[in-house]
Amino acid sequence: MEIKKVLNNNVVVANNEHNQELVIMGKGLAFQKKVGQPVETEKIEKTFILESLGISEKLATLLRDTSEVYLNISSKILDYAKSQLPYKLDDYLYVALTDHISFAISRHEQGIELKNALLWEIRKYYKLEYEVAQHALHIIEEEVGVKLTADEAASIALHLVNSQISGENMDMAVQVTEMVNNVLNIVKYHFKMELDESTINFERFLTHLRFFAMRFIRKERVEDTGDHFLYDQLNRKYPEAFQCSKKIKTYLEKSYSWSISKDEQTYLTVHIHRVTKRHEYQQSE
């Protein structure tokens, strides 16, 4: 194999016999090496195949300021994820996870711990991805001795979830976008308002809707717990948000023949109330 690109002293890009682009890692593998020179196979420690165009360029940019240690961790996490998840992961995860893990560890070393506002939802709706992400924390701890929090596991799980609607899964991306936009429009028209897209509540709602749409596309159902106390309580406490959630329920039934549970309608009502309550407060002033 010949070196196609030098990413740093320990990482190169080459092509194999099938003309697939490889990222090859090894201590001193690229030291004083140039494009076109052969790869010293005895120095190879890790190899992975890139199927998406342009990813090696993004890795090269990232590795100018980020240690390849984090790329190696990401590679181990993705090897495990690929063995556990029933869908294909996008190559861009090598870049996204490397960058995220590097930043997370840097923040941890500075004593900065960020809370993930979507932790509860990710654990509930994406149990498999979250379990993979929890294993990812063990890999990180084994490799660099840093123990990250459940909030970071949720962030890693979110990277795995988002990977499903990128790259070659354009049909899924279109369906998710269409459903999310239509639900947002229902909320806007019901409340006769524009939603403030800069708020954390909007971000939470948007992410919830994307999860919601992807569950439909993947034909996943959230089982109804049968405990409808909160459902009945929200009907009385947030009547406008509840009525809006009923409109969304009707839209999903008519457009997709998809009947959502009372639990799911409860979650929708909470998010709708949160994303619109600033407007309601201003009206009352």
KEKE-942606 format. One record per atom (N, C-alpha, C): z, x, y; residue in one letter. Coordinates in steps of 0.1 Angstrom, whole numbers, padded with zeros to 4 digits, always signed. Each point is the difference from the previous one (the first is absolute). Last residue first. Layout:
% residues N
ZXYA;...
% end
This chain:
% residues 285
+0303-0492+0396E;+0006+0005+0012E;-0004-0008+0012E;-0016-0007-0045S;+0013-0006+0003S;+0006+0005+0012S;-0041+0018-0017Q;-0002-0014+0004Q;+0013-0007+0004Q;+0001+0045-0017Q;-0005-0001+0013Q;-0002-0014+0005Q;+0013+0006-0044Y;+0011+0004+0009Y;-0005-0001+0014Y;-0032-0005-0034E;+0009-0012+0001E;+0011+0002+0010E;-0028+0036-0010H;-0007-0010+0008H;+0009-0012+0002H;+0016+0033-0029R;+0000+0005+0014R;-0007-0010+0010R;-0001-0009-0048K;+0013-0003+0007K;+0001+0005+0014K;-0035+0005-0036T;-0003-0009+0011T;+0013-0002+0009T;-0002+0027-0040V;-0011+0005+0008V;-0003-0009+0012V;+0035-0010-0031R;+0003+0012+0006R;-0011+0004+0009R;-0005-0039-0026H;+0010-0002+0010H;+0002+0014+0008H;-0028+0001-0037I;-0006-0008+0011I;+0010-0002+0012I;+0015+0020-0040H;-0009+0009+0007H;-0006-0007+0012H;+0026-0026-0029V;+0009+0010+0007V;-0009+0009+0008V;-0022-0031-0027T;+0007-0007+0011T;+0008+0010+0008T;-0021+0015-0040L;-0010-0002+0011L;+0007-0006+0012L;+0026+0004-0039Y;-0003+0013+0006Y;-0009-0001+0012Y;+0007-0039-0025T;+0012+0004+0007T;-0002+0013+0008T;-0033-0015-0030Q;+0000-0007+0013Q;+0012+0003+0009Q;-0001+0017-0043E;-0010+0007+0008E;-0002-0007+0013E;+0029-0020-0031D;+0005+0013+0004D;-0009+0007+0009D;-0014-0039-0020K;+0009-0003+0011K;+0006+0013+0005K;-0048+0005-0023S;+0013-0005-0004S;+0009-0003+0013S;-0056-0003-0003I;+0011+0010+0001I;+0014-0007-0003I;-0055-0007-0014S;+0013-0007+0004S;+0011+0010+0000S;-0056+0000+0002W;+0011+0008-0003W;+0013-0007+0006W;-0051-0007+0004S;+0007-0006-0012S;+0012+0007-0004S;-0028+0010+0039Y;+0001+0009-0012Y;+0005-0007-0012Y;-0007-0023+0043S;-0010+0011+0000S;-0001+0008-0013S;+0032-0037+0007K;-0014-0005+0002K;-0011+0011-0002K;+0047+0011-0003E;-0003-0009-0011E;-0015-0005+0001E;+0018+0028+0034L;-0002+0007-0012L;-0004-0009-0012L;+0010-0020+0042Y;-0012+0008+0001Y;-0002+0008-0013Y;+0040-0024+0004T;-0012-0009-0002T;-0013+0007+0001T;+0040+0024+0009K;+0000-0004-0014K;-0012-0009-0003K;+0008+0012+0044I;-0005+0011-0007I;-0001-0003-0015I;+0020-0032+0027K;-0015+0001+0003K;-0006+0012-0007K;+0046-0004-0003K;-0006-0011-0007K;-0015+0000+0002K;+0026+0029+0025S;-0001+0005-0013S;-0006-0010-0010S;+0010-0013+0045C;-0011+0010+0000C;-0003+0005-0015C;+0037-0027+0008Q;-0012-0008+0000Q;-0012+0009+0000Q;+0041+0021+0003F;-0001-0006-0013F;-0013-0009-0001F;+0013+0019+0041A;-0005+0011-0009A;-0002-0006-0014A;+0018-0029+0031E;-0013+0004+0004E;-0006+0010-0009E;+0046-0014-0006P;-0010-0010-0004P;-0014+0004+0004P;+0047+0024-0009Y;-0013+0004+0007Y;-0011-0010-0003Y;+0044-0011-0016K;+0003+0010+0011K;-0012+0004+0008K;-0003-0030-0039R;+0008-0006+0011R;+0002+0010+0012R;-0023+0015-0038N;-0007-0012+0004N;+0007-0007+0012N;+0020+0036-0022L;-0010+0004+0010L;-0008-0011+0005L;+0032-0008-0035Q;+0007+0004+0013Q;-0010+0003+0011Q;-0016-0009-0044D;+0005-0013+0007D;+0006+0004+0013D;-0012+0036-0027Y;-0012-0007+0004Y;+0003-0013+0008Y;+0035+0026-0019L;-0005+0006+0012L;-0013-0007+0005L;+0019-0015-0041F;+0010-0002+0011F;-0006+0005+0013F;-0018-0002-0047H;-0007-0004+0012H;+0009-0003+0012H;-0006+0024-0052D;+0011-0002+0010D;-0006-0002+0014D;-0026+0010-0038G;+0006-0013-0002G;+0011-0003+0009G;-0033+0039-0005T;+0014+0001-0005T;+0007-0013-0003T;-0054+0015-0002D;+0010-0008+0008D;+0013+0001-0006D;-0040+0038-0005E;+0007-0012-0007E;+0010-0006+0010E;-0046+0026+0011V;+0014+0002+0002V;+0007-0013-0006V;-0050+0022-0013R;+0008-0011+0005R;+0015+0004+0002R;-0055+0022-0004E;+0015+0001-0002E;+0007-0011+0006E;-0049+0014+0000K;+0005-0011-0009K;+0014+0002-0004K;-0028+0027+0031R;+0004+0006-0013R;+0005-0011-0010R;-0012-0013+0044I;-0012+0007-0006I;+0003+0006-0014I;+0036-0019+0024F;-0010-0011-0003F;-0012+0007-0007F;+0032+0028+0018R;+0005-0006-0012R;-0009-0011-0005R;-0010+0021+0040M;-0003+0009-0011M;+0005-0006-0013M;+0010-0022+0041A;-0015-0001-0003A;-0003+0008-0013A;+0044+0004+0017F;-0002-0014-0004F;-0015-0001-0005F;+0013+0040+0021F;+0005-0001-0013F;-0003-0014-0007F;-0012+0004+0045R;-0009+0009-0009R;+0005+0000-0014R;+0027-0022+0031L;-0012-0008-0002L;-0010+0008-0009L;+0040+0021+0015H;+0003-0010-0009H;-0013-0008-0004H;-0004+0032+0034T;+0002+0006-0013T;+0003-0010-0011T;-0002-0016+0044L;-0013+0005-0005L;+0000+0006-0013L;+0041-0012+0020F;-0008-0012-0004F;-0013+0004-0005F;+0027+0034+0018R;+0006-0005-0012R;-0008-0012-0006R;-0013+0017+0042E;-0003+0010-0011E;+0005-0005-0013E;+0012-0025+0038F;-0014-0002-0003F;-0004+0009-0012F;+0043+0006+0017N;-0001-0013-0007N;-0014-0003-0004N;+0010+0038+0027I;+0003+0002-0014I;-0001-0013-0008I;-0030+0005+0045T;+0014-0001-0005T;+0001+0003-0015T;-0041-0002+0029S;+0007+0012+0001S;+0014+0000-0006S;-0032-0037+0004E;-0003+0009-0011E;+0007+0013+0001E;+0007-0052+0016D;+0001+0014+0006D;-0001+0010-0011D;-0024-0050+0003L;+0011+0007-0006L;+0001+0014+0006L;-0018-0048+0022E;-0004+0013-0006E;+0012+0008-0005E;-0005-0056+0004M;+0005+0013+0006M;-0007+0011-0006M;+0007-0049-0013K;-0008+0001+0012K;+0004+0013+0008K;+0015-0017-0044F;+0009+0003+0010F;-0007+0001+0014F;-0026-0009-0039H;+0012-0009-0001H;+0009+0002+0012H;-0037+0029-0004Y;-0004-0014+0004Y;+0012-0009+0000Y;+0007+0044-0016K;-0004+0000+0014K;-0003-0014+0005K;+0007+0006-0046V;+0013+0002+0008V;-0003-0001+0015V;-0037-0001-0029I;+0008-0012-0002I;+0013+0001+0009I;-0026+0038-0003N;-0006-0010+0009N;+0007-0013-0001N;+0012+0034-0030L;+0004+0004+0014L;-0005-0010+0010L;-0015-0004-0044V;+0014-0004+0001V;+0005+0003+0014V;-0043+0014-0010N;+0001-0014+0001N;+0014-0005+0001N;-0008+0046-0005N;-0005-0005+0013N;+0001-0015+0001N;+0010+0020-0042V;+0010+0003+0010V;-0004-0005+0014V;-0031-0005-0035M;+0012-0009-0002M;+0011+0003+0010M;-0039+0028+0000E;-0003-0014+0003E;+0012-0009+0000E;+0004+0045-0013T;-0002-0001+0014T;-0002-0015+0004T;+0002+0011-0046V;+0013+0001+0006V;-0001-0002+0015V;-0040+0001-0024Q;+0007-0012-0003Q;+0014+0000+0007Q;-0027+0039+0004V;-0006-0012+0007V;+0008-0012-0002V;+0011+0038-0024A;+0004+0002+0014A;-0005-0012+0008A;-0012+0003-0045M;+0014-0004+0001M;+0004+0001+0015M;-0043+0014-0010D;+0001-0014-0002D;+0014-0005+0001D;-0009+0047+0001M;-0003-0007+0013M;+0001-0015-0002M;+0013+0043-0026N;+0005-0013-0002N;-0003-0009+0013N;-0008+0049-0005E;-0010-0008-0008E;+0004-0015-0001E;+0027+0026+0036G;-0011+0006-0008G;-0009-0010-0006G;+0048-0019+0011S;-0008+0010+0007S;-0012+0005-0009S;+0039-0030-0011I;-0010-0007+0009I;-0008+0010+0008I;+0035+0013-0031Q;-0008-0010-0007Q;-0011-0006+0009Q;+0035+0030+0015S;-0011+0007-0006S;-0009-0010-0007S;+0042-0013+0019N;-0011+0000+0010N;-0013+0007-0006N;+0041-0001-0026V;-0006-0013+0002V;-0012+0000+0009V;+0024+0040-0005L;-0007-0004-0013L;-0007-0013+0001L;+0027+0014+0036H;-0013+0008+0000H;-0008-0003-0013H;+0043-0019+0005L;-0010-0007+0009L;-0013+0008+0000L;+0036+0018-0024A;-0005-0012-0007A;-0011-0007+0009A;+0024+0035+0020I;-0009+0005-0010I;-0007-0011-0008I;+0034-0012+0030S;-0012+0005+0007S;-0010+0006-0009S;+0041-0014-0018A;-0007-0012+0004A;-0013+0005+0008A;+0031+0033-0012A;-0007-0006-0012A;-0009-0012+0003A;+0028+0018+0033E;-0012+0008-0002E;-0008-0004-0012E;+0040-0022+0009D;-0009-0003+0011D;-0013+0008-0002D;+0038+0009-0027A;-0008-0011-0005A;-0011-0005+0010A;+0017+0051+0005T;+0006-0013-0001T;-0010-0010-0006T;+0002+0056-0009L;-0003-0010+0010L;+0005-0014-0003L;+0011+0054-0012K;+0001-0014-0005K;-0002-0010+0011K;-0014+0055-0013V;+0003-0010+0010V;+0001-0014-0006V;-0014+0044-0021G;+0015-0002+0001G;+0004-0010+0011G;-0046+0014-0017V;+0005+0007+0012V;+0015-0002+0002V;-0024-0015-0041E;-0008+0010+0006E;+0006+0008+0012E;+0022-0038-0023E;-0002+0011-0009E;-0008+0012+0006E;+0005-0040+0025E;+0013+0007-0001E;-0001+0012-0010E;-0038-0027+0005I;+0002+0007+0012I;+0013+0008+0000I;-0010-0029-0036I;-0009+0012+0000I;+0002+0008+0013I;+0023-0040-0004H;+0006+0009-0009H;-0009+0013-0001H;-0015-0036+0026L;+0012+0006+0007L;+0006+0011-0010L;-0035-0027-0017A;-0005+0010+0010A;+0012+0007+0007A;+0009-0036-0027H;-0003+0012-0008H;-0005+0011+0008H;+0005-0041+0021Q;+0013+0005-0003Q;-0001+0013-0009Q;-0040-0024+0009A;+0005+0008+0012A;+0014+0005-0002A;-0019-0027-0033V;-0007+0012+0000V;+0005+0009+0012V;+0017-0043-0003E;+0005+0008-0011E;-0006+0014+0000E;-0017-0032+0030Y;+0013+0005+0005Y;+0006+0009-0011Y;-0040-0022-0010E;-0002+0011+0010E;+0013+0006+0004E;+0003-0038-0027L;-0006+0011-0008L;-0002+0012+0009L;+0016-0041+0019K;+0010+0007-0008K;-0006+0012-0007K;-0012-0032+0040Y;-0007+0011-0006Y;+0009+0009-0009Y;+0015-0039+0024Y;-0013-0004-0003Y;-0008+0011-0007Y;+0047+0005+0012K;-0002-0013-0006K;-0014-0002-0005K;+0012+0040+0025R;+0007-0001-0013R;-0002-0013-0008R;-0018+0004+0043I;-0007+0009-0009I;+0007+0000-0013I;+0020-0024+0034E;-0012-0007-0004E;-0007+0009-0010E;+0039+0017+0020W;+0003-0012-0008W;-0012-0006-0006W;-0005+0036+0032L;+0006+0004-0013L;+0002-0011-0010L;-0019+0005+0047L;-0006-0008-0010L;+0006+0003-0014L;+0012+0022+0042A;+0003-0014+0002A;-0006-0009-0011A;+0018+0052+0000N;-0012-0007-0002N;+0003-0015+0001N;+0025+0044+0023K;+0001-0011-0008K;-0014-0007-0002K;+0014+0054+0011L;-0006-0012+0005L;+0001-0012-0010L;+0026+0049+0012E;-0003-0009-0011E;-0005-0014+0006E;+0012+0055+0014I;-0006-0013+0005I;-0004-0008-0012I;+0018+0047+0002G;+0010-0011+0000G;-0005-0013+0005G;-0024+0042-0008Q;+0005-0001+0013Q;+0011-0011+0002Q;-0022+0008-0041E;+0006+0013+0003E;+0006+0000+0014E;-0026-0037-0015H;+0013+0000-0007H;+0008+0013+0004H;-0044-0006+0017R;+0010-0009+0006R;+0014+0001-0006R;-0035+0024-0021S;+0003+0006+0013S;+0010-0008+0008S;-0017-0017-0040I;+0009+0011-0003I;+0004+0007+0013I;-0032-0034+0003A;+0013-0006-0004A;+0010+0011-0003A;-0045+0012+0011F;+0007-0005+0011F;+0014-0006-0003F;-0028+0016-0035S;+0004+0011+0009S;+0008-0005+0012S;-0017-0032-0029I;+0011+0007-0006I;+0004+0012+0008I;-0038-0025+0014H;+0012-0008+0001H;+0012+0007-0006H;-0043+0020-0003D;+0004-0001+0014D;+0014-0007+0001D;-0020+0001-0042T;+0003+0014+0005T;+0006+0000+0014T;-0018-0040-0017L;+0013+0003-0006L;+0005+0014+0004L;-0044-0014+0015A;+0011-0009+0006A;+0014+0004-0006A;-0039+0023-0018V;+0003+0003+0014V;+0012-0008+0006V;-0014-0009-0043Y;+0004+0014+0000Y;+0003+0004+0014Y;-0018-0043-0007L;+0015+0001-0002L;+0004+0014-0001L;-0046-0013+0002Y;+0007+0002+0013Y;+0015+0001-0001Y;-0030-0012-0037D;+0002+0014+0002D;+0008+0003+0013D;+0005-0047-0026D;-0009+0007+0009D;+0004+0014+0002D;+0011-0032-0044L;+0005+0005+0013L;-0010+0008+0007L;-0002-0041-0041K;-0003+0013+0005K;+0005+0003+0014K;+0025-0033-0037Y;-0012+0001+0009Y;-0002+0014+0005Y;+0038-0017-0026P;-0011-0005-0007P;-0013+0000+0008P;+0046+0034-0002L;-0006-0011+0007L;-0013-0005-0006L;+0026+0038-0017Q;+0009-0012+0000Q;-0007-0012+0007Q;-0018+0046-0004S;+0004-0004-0013S;+0007-0013-0001S;-0013+0019+0042K;-0012-0004-0008K;+0003-0004-0014K;+0035+0017+0027A;-0004-0013+0005A;-0012-0005-0008A;+0015+0045-0007Y;+0009-0010-0006Y;-0004-0014+0004Y;-0024+0034+0019D;-0002+0001-0014D;+0008-0011-0007D;+0007+0006+0045L;-0012-0008-0003L;-0004+0001-0014L;+0037+0026+0015I;+0003-0014+0002I;-0012-0009-0004I;-0006+0046+0001K;+0009-0004-0012K;+0003-0014+0001K;-0024+0018+0036S;-0008+0000-0012S;+0008-0005-0012S;+0022+0007+0040S;-0008-0012+0001S;-0008-0001-0013S;+0024+0039+0006I;+0009-0011-0003I;-0008-0013+0000I;-0023+0038+0013N;+0003+0001-0014N;+0009-0012-0005N;-0009+0005+0046L;-0012-0004-0007L;+0002+0000-0015L;+0033+0018+0027Y;+0000-0015+0000Y;-0012-0006-0006Y;+0004+0047+0003V;+0010-0005-0009V;+0000-0015+0000V;-0027+0026+0029E;-0006-0006-0012E;+0010-0004-0010E;+0009+0001+0054S;+0001+0008-0012S;-0007-0007-0012S;-0013-0007+0053T;+0009-0006-0011T;-0001+0009-0012T;-0027+0005+0040D;+0013-0001+0005D;+0010-0005-0010D;-0046+0007-0010R;+0002+0010+0010R;+0014+0000+0005R;-0017-0032-0031L;+0007+0012-0006L;+0000+0012+0010L;-0022-0043+0010L;+0014-0002-0002L;+0007+0013-0004L;-0047+0000+0005T;+0007-0002+0013T;+0015-0001-0002T;-0025+0002-0039A;-0001+0013+0007A;+0007-0001+0013A;-0005-0039-0025L;+0010+0009-0005L;+0000+0013+0007L;-0034-0029+0011K;+0013-0006+0005K;+0012+0009-0005K;-0043+0010-0017E;+0001+0003+0015E;+0013-0004+0006E;-0010-0013-0045S;+0004+0015+0001S;+0001+0004+0015S;-0015-0044-0010I;+0015+0002-0002I;+0003+0014+0001I;-0045-0019+0002G;+0007+0002+0013G;+0015+0003-0002G;-0027-0029-0037L;-0005+0010+0009L;+0009+0001+0012L;+0016-0013-0050S;-0004-0006+0013S;-0005+0011+0009S;+0018+0008-0044E;-0012-0008-0002E;-0005-0005+0013E;+0032+0043-0020L;-0002-0009+0011L;-0014-0008-0002L;+0038+0028-0034I;-0014-0004+0003I;+0000-0009+0012I;+0036+0041-0016F;-0003-0014-0001F;-0013-0003+0007F;+0036+0043-0020T;-0013-0005+0004T;-0001-0015+0000T;+0036+0047-0002K;-0001-0015+0000K;-0015-0003+0005K;+0014+0045-0009E;+0013-0007-0004E;-0002-0015-0001E;-0031+0050+0000I;+0001-0014+0002I;+0013-0006-0006I;-0017+0047-0001K;+0010-0004+0010K;+0001-0015+0002K;-0031+0021-0030E;+0014+0004-0005E;+0010-0004+0011E;-0047-0005+0008T;+0006-0011-0009T;+0014+0004-0004T;-0030+0012+0043E;+0008+0008-0010E;+0007-0010-0009E;-0047-0009+0028V;+0015-0004-0001V;+0006+0009-0011V;-0045+0016+0028P;+0005-0007-0011P;+0015-0003+0001P;-0033+0003+0044Q;+0006+0009-0010Q;+0006-0008-0012Q;-0019-0021+0039G;-0010+0006-0009G;+0005+0009-0010G;+0027-0007+0045V;-0009-0010-0006V;-0011+0007-0008V;+0044+0029+0007K;-0010-0007+0008K;-0008-0010-0008K;+0052+0029+0000K;-0012-0005-0007K;-0009-0006+0010K;+0046+0019+0005Q;-0012+0009+0003Q;-0012-0004-0007Q;+0037-0027-0018F;+0003+0011+0009F;-0011+0010+0001F;+0006-0043-0027A;-0010+0002+0010A;+0002+0012+0010A;+0030-0011-0037L;-0013-0003-0005L;-0011+0003+0010L;+0051+0003+0001G;-0009+0011+0003G;-0014-0002-0004G;+0031-0032-0023K;+0006+0010+0009K;-0010+0011+0002K;-0017-0049-0012G;+0006+0011-0007G;+0004+0010+0010G;-0032-0049-0006M;+0012+0006+0006M;+0005+0011-0009M;-0046-0034+0011I;+0006+0009-0009I;+0011+0007+0007I;-0035-0045+0002V;+0009+0008+0008V;+0009+0008-0010V;-0053-0021-0005L;+0014+0002-0005L;+0008+0007+0011L;-0049-0031-0010E;+0008+0008+0010E;+0014+0001-0005E;-0045-0007-0031Q;+0011-0007+0006Q;+0008+0010+0009Q;-0039+0008-0030N;-0002-0001+0015N;+0010-0008+0006N;-0001+0015-0046H;-0006-0014+0002H;-0002-0002+0015H;+0020+0040-0015E;-0013+0000-0006E;-0007-0014+0001E;+0036+0012+0038N;-0001+0003-0014N;-0014-0002-0006N;+0019+0015+0052N;-0007-0010-0008N;+0000+0004-0015N;+0036+0010+0044A;-0011+0005-0008A;-0007-0012-0007A;+0041+0017+0039V;-0008-0011-0005V;-0012+0007-0007V;+0053+0019+0011V;-0014+0000+0002V;-0007-0013-0005V;+0052+0026+0012V;-0008-0012-0003V;-0014+0002+0003V;+0036+0032+0011N;+0003-0005-0014N;-0008-0012-0005N;-0003+0022+0044N;+0001+0011-0009N;+0002-0004-0015N;-0023-0037+0029N;+0010+0010+0005N;+0000+0011-0011N;-0036-0030+0001L;+0009-0008+0008L;+0012+0008+0005L;-0054+0010-0016V;+0014+0005+0000V;+0009-0008+0009V;-0049-0010-0029K;+0008+0000+0013K;+0014+0005-0002K;-0033+0003-0034K;-0009-0007+0009K;+0007-0001+0014K;+0001+0034-0046I;+0008-0006+0011I;-0010-0007+0010I;-0011+0005-0054E;+0000+0008+0013E;+0008-0008+0011E;+0000+0004-0058M;+0000-0008+0012M;+0000+0009+0013M;
% end
